[in-house]
Amino acid sequence: THTGERPYMCAEPGCGRGFTSATNYKNHMRIHTGEKPYLCTVPGCGKRFTEYSSLYKHHVVHTHCKPYTCSSCGKTYRQTSTLAMHKRSS
């Protein structure tokens, strides 16, 4: 992985992306196939995701928990990425 070698190449025409691991390649291929194996089991939701990490991040929508606070204005966010985007635009 530290050599920069990417032995798993996407064969989808026009894509050309390469990956260091078979797992990352498999996750990427779901973009092309449309497969979304990870299902939110909260009643009434039913959203599906290509990666487990996306399902995990999605679950905060149902908890209404916003643990990340902007130190400048006090606004709260569910995800660190959203807080970071807020800080960049402020």
WORAVEN-V79064 format. One record per pair of residues at least 12 apart in sequence whose ideal C-beta (glycine too) atoms are under 10 Angstrom apart, sorted by the first residue. I is the first residue (numbers start at 1). J is the second residue. Records with the same first field share a line. If there is no record, write none. Layout:
# WORAVEN-V79064
I->J, J
This chain:
# WORAVEN-V79064
1->20, 21
2->20
3->20
4->18, 20
5->18, 20
6->18, 19, 20, 21, 24, 25
7->19, 20, 21, 22, 25
8->20, 21, 22, 23, 24, 25, 26, 28, 29
9->25
10->25, 28, 29, 31, 32
11->29, 32
12->28, 29, 31, 32, 33
13->32
15->28, 29, 31, 32
17->29, 31
24->51
27->50, 51, 52, 53, 54
28->50, 51
29->50
30->49, 50, 51
31->50
33->50
34->50
35->48, 50
36->48, 49, 50, 51, 54, 55
37->49, 50, 51, 52, 55
38->50, 51, 52, 53, 54, 55, 56, 58
39->55
40->55, 58, 59, 61, 62
41->55, 59
42->58, 59, 61, 62, 63
43->62
44->62
45->58, 59, 61, 62
47->61
57->78, 79, 80, 81
58->78, 79
59->78
60->77, 78, 79
61->78, 79
63->78
64->78
65->78
66->78, 79, 82, 83
67->79, 80, 83
68->80, 81, 82, 83, 84, 86
69->83
70->83, 86, 87, 90
71->83, 87
72->86, 87, 90
73->86, 87, 90
75->90
